[in-house]
Amino acid sequence: MIEVSIGLGIVLSLVLSETLGVTAGGIIVPGYVSLYLHQPSQVLATFFVAILVWGIIQVLGKVMFLYGKRRIVLALILGFFFGYISRNFIFIQDDLGSVAVIGNIIPGLIANWMDRQGIVRTLSVVLLTAVVVKLSVILLFGGVLFE
């Protein structure tokens, strides 16, 4: 089911990118987010870290030259760093799951696209495509909601 979710996310991201000109936080992000929709605390933690990374990039961009690869790599490194902290040092567990980010590079990819196309547009497209991917997987596998 993981491979199908990632694959459908890639296809849907490509379709949205080519038709509407919006990108869902990187081409692999919707598939990964769809795998965690039943754990909203992790999705929210991922979005929080992405916004935090975006804010840091905005501040640093005013005092140093951050363009192109430097900007993308900084977003990925910061996302990875804060994700590592959330997984290894923040031990919050609630009824809806843990408060750790999704994946290693997902927050950095989302932050990079927030920088390019805006926070609201990026988060909206990520959530929309993740829900469509999850719905498609549910329909393909006969109503299975969770793994």
BADREN-882319 format. One record per residue (C-alpha): residue in three letters; x, y, z. Coordinates in steps of 0.5 Angstrom, whole numbers. Example, Ala and Ser with C-alpha at 12.3 -4.5 7.8 and 13.67 -1.06 7.14 Angstrom:
% residues 2
{code: ALA; c1: 25; c2: -9; c3: 16}
{code: SER; c1: 27; c2: -2; c3: 14}
//
This chain:
% residues 147
{code: MET; c1: 0; c2: 0; c3: 0}
{code: ILE; c1: 6; c2: 5; c3: 1}
{code: GLU; c1: 8; c2: 4; c3: -6}
{code: VAL; c1: 1; c2: 5; c3: -9}
{code: SER; c1: 1; c2: 12; c3: -4}
{code: ILE; c1: 7; c2: 14; c3: -6}
{code: GLY; c1: 6; c2: 13; c3: -14}
{code: LEU; c1: -1; c2: 16; c3: -14}
{code: GLY; c1: 2; c2: 22; c3: -10}
{code: ILE; c1: 7; c2: 23; c3: -15}
{code: VAL; c1: 2; c2: 22; c3: -21}
{code: LEU; c1: -3; c2: 27; c3: -18}
{code: SER; c1: 3; c2: 32; c3: -16}
{code: LEU; c1: 5; c2: 32; c3: -24}
{code: VAL; c1: -2; c2: 33; c3: -26}
{code: LEU; c1: -3; c2: 39; c3: -21}
{code: SER; c1: 3; c2: 42; c3: -23}
{code: GLU; c1: 2; c2: 41; c3: -31}
{code: THR; c1: -5; c2: 43; c3: -31}
{code: LEU; c1: -6; c2: 48; c3: -25}
{code: GLY; c1: 1; c2: 51; c3: -24}
{code: VAL; c1: 1; c2: 49; c3: -17}
{code: THR; c1: 6; c2: 44; c3: -13}
{code: ALA; c1: 4; c2: 40; c3: -7}
{code: GLY; c1: 10; c2: 41; c3: -3}
{code: GLY; c1: 15; c2: 37; c3: -8}
{code: ILE; c1: 13; c2: 31; c3: -12}
{code: ILE; c1: 13; c2: 26; c3: -6}
{code: VAL; c1: 10; c2: 30; c3: -1}
{code: PRO; c1: 3; c2: 28; c3: -2}
{code: GLY; c1: 4; c2: 20; c3: -2}
{code: TYR; c1: 8; c2: 21; c3: 5}
{code: VAL; c1: 2; c2: 25; c3: 8}
{code: SER; c1: -3; c2: 21; c3: 6}
{code: LEU; c1: 0; c2: 15; c3: 10}
{code: TYR; c1: -1; c2: 19; c3: 16}
{code: LEU; c1: -8; c2: 22; c3: 15}
{code: HIS; c1: -10; c2: 18; c3: 21}
{code: GLN; c1: -5; c2: 21; c3: 25}
{code: PRO; c1: -7; c2: 29; c3: 25}
{code: SER; c1: -2; c2: 30; c3: 30}
{code: GLN; c1: 4; c2: 28; c3: 26}
{code: VAL; c1: 1; c2: 32; c3: 20}
{code: LEU; c1: 0; c2: 38; c3: 24}
{code: ALA; c1: 7; c2: 37; c3: 27}
{code: THR; c1: 10; c2: 37; c3: 20}
{code: PHE; c1: 7; c2: 43; c3: 18}
{code: PHE; c1: 9; c2: 47; c3: 24}
{code: VAL; c1: 16; c2: 45; c3: 23}
{code: ALA; c1: 15; c2: 47; c3: 15}
{code: ILE; c1: 13; c2: 54; c3: 17}
{code: LEU; c1: 18; c2: 54; c3: 22}
{code: VAL; c1: 24; c2: 53; c3: 17}
{code: TRP; c1: 20; c2: 57; c3: 12}
{code: GLY; c1: 21; c2: 63; c3: 17}
{code: ILE; c1: 28; c2: 62; c3: 19}
{code: ILE; c1: 29; c2: 62; c3: 11}
{code: GLN; c1: 26; c2: 69; c3: 11}
{code: VAL; c1: 30; c2: 72; c3: 16}
{code: LEU; c1: 36; c2: 69; c3: 14}
{code: GLY; c1: 35; c2: 71; c3: 7}
{code: LYS; c1: 35; c2: 78; c3: 9}
{code: VAL; c1: 42; c2: 78; c3: 12}
{code: MET; c1: 45; c2: 73; c3: 7}
{code: PHE; c1: 45; c2: 71; c3: 0}
{code: LEU; c1: 40; c2: 65; c3: 0}
{code: TYR; c1: 39; c2: 63; c3: -8}
{code: GLY; c1: 38; c2: 57; c3: -12}
{code: LYS; c1: 41; c2: 51; c3: -9}
{code: ARG; c1: 43; c2: 54; c3: -2}
{code: ARG; c1: 36; c2: 56; c3: -1}
{code: ILE; c1: 33; c2: 49; c3: -2}
{code: VAL; c1: 39; c2: 45; c3: 1}
{code: LEU; c1: 38; c2: 50; c3: 8}
{code: ALA; c1: 31; c2: 48; c3: 8}
{code: LEU; c1: 32; c2: 41; c3: 7}
{code: ILE; c1: 38; c2: 41; c3: 13}
{code: LEU; c1: 33; c2: 45; c3: 17}
{code: GLY; c1: 27; c2: 41; c3: 16}
{code: PHE; c1: 32; c2: 35; c3: 17}
{code: PHE; c1: 34; c2: 38; c3: 24}
{code: PHE; c1: 28; c2: 40; c3: 27}
{code: GLY; c1: 25; c2: 33; c3: 25}
{code: TYR; c1: 31; c2: 29; c3: 28}
{code: ILE; c1: 29; c2: 34; c3: 35}
{code: SER; c1: 22; c2: 32; c3: 34}
{code: ARG; c1: 23; c2: 25; c3: 34}
{code: ASN; c1: 29; c2: 24; c3: 39}
{code: PHE; c1: 28; c2: 29; c3: 44}
{code: ILE; c1: 20; c2: 31; c3: 44}
{code: PHE; c1: 17; c2: 25; c3: 47}
{code: ILE; c1: 9; c2: 27; c3: 47}
{code: GLN; c1: 5; c2: 22; c3: 45}
{code: ASP; c1: -3; c2: 23; c3: 45}
{code: ASP; c1: -9; c2: 19; c3: 43}
{code: LEU; c1: -8; c2: 21; c3: 36}
{code: GLY; c1: -1; c2: 19; c3: 35}
{code: SER; c1: 6; c2: 22; c3: 37}
{code: VAL; c1: 8; c2: 29; c3: 35}
{code: ALA; c1: 14; c2: 27; c3: 31}
{code: VAL; c1: 15; c2: 30; c3: 23}
{code: ILE; c1: 13; c2: 25; c3: 17}
{code: GLY; c1: 20; c2: 23; c3: 14}
{code: ASN; c1: 26; c2: 26; c3: 14}
{code: ILE; c1: 26; c2: 31; c3: 8}
{code: ILE; c1: 18; c2: 32; c3: 8}
{code: PRO; c1: 18; c2: 39; c3: 12}
{code: GLY; c1: 24; c2: 42; c3: 8}
{code: LEU; c1: 21; c2: 40; c3: 2}
{code: ILE; c1: 14; c2: 43; c3: 4}
{code: ALA; c1: 18; c2: 49; c3: 7}
{code: ASN; c1: 22; c2: 50; c3: 0}
{code: TRP; c1: 15; c2: 50; c3: -4}
{code: MET; c1: 12; c2: 55; c3: 1}
{code: ASP; c1: 18; c2: 60; c3: 0}
{code: ARG; c1: 16; c2: 59; c3: -8}
{code: GLN; c1: 8; c2: 59; c3: -8}
{code: GLY; c1: 6; c2: 62; c3: -1}
{code: ILE; c1: 4; c2: 58; c3: 5}
{code: VAL; c1: -3; c2: 58; c3: 4}
{code: ARG; c1: -3; c2: 55; c3: -3}
{code: THR; c1: 2; c2: 50; c3: -1}
{code: LEU; c1: -1; c2: 47; c3: 5}
{code: SER; c1: -8; c2: 47; c3: 2}
{code: VAL; c1: -5; c2: 43; c3: -4}
{code: VAL; c1: -1; c2: 38; c3: 0}
{code: LEU; c1: -8; c2: 37; c3: 4}
{code: LEU; c1: -12; c2: 36; c3: -2}
{code: THR; c1: -8; c2: 32; c3: -6}
{code: ALA; c1: -6; c2: 27; c3: 0}
{code: VAL; c1: -14; c2: 27; c3: 2}
{code: VAL; c1: -15; c2: 25; c3: -6}
{code: VAL; c1: -9; c2: 20; c3: -5}
{code: LYS; c1: -12; c2: 17; c3: 1}
{code: LEU; c1: -19; c2: 16; c3: -2}
{code: SER; c1: -16; c2: 13; c3: -8}
{code: VAL; c1: -12; c2: 8; c3: -4}
{code: ILE; c1: -18; c2: 6; c3: 0}
{code: LEU; c1: -22; c2: 5; c3: -6}
{code: LEU; c1: -17; c2: 1; c3: -9}
{code: PHE; c1: -16; c2: -4; c3: -3}
{code: GLY; c1: -23; c2: -5; c3: -2}
{code: GLY; c1: -24; c2: 0; c3: 4}
{code: VAL; c1: -18; c2: -1; c3: 8}
{code: LEU; c1: -17; c2: 5; c3: 12}
{code: PHE; c1: -10; c2: 4; c3: 16}
{code: GLU; c1: -4; c2: 0; c3: 15}
//
